[in-house]
């Protein structure tokens, strides 16, 4: 008995359909992805070890966690930009080149800090600094 000899051939894999599927998936994901830029950046702000420089008497705007403004420890009547600008104008009136320090609580909403900066800009105050607390080495 003689059986037929079978010739064993290596299987042939055609890659063309696989490449087509990969390119179709690539095109699908490119088209379906949104390219909207979200503000989801986590910032790790740098720390400063420099000491505070002593300048001539600077005007201080303090902002507490509730958004109340204090100019040189005197509370401003309300939180409106116009009121803050007018109160700041009275303090700056006799100063040639006023320096302004904004001291905001860590829980202060960002809008109140921007409001203080806007009031300073409208009065032409260009020397502006933000007060921070020196980080201890234990943190």
Order of alpha helices (4+ residues) and beta strands (2+ residues): alpha-beta-beta-beta-alpha-beta-alpha-beta
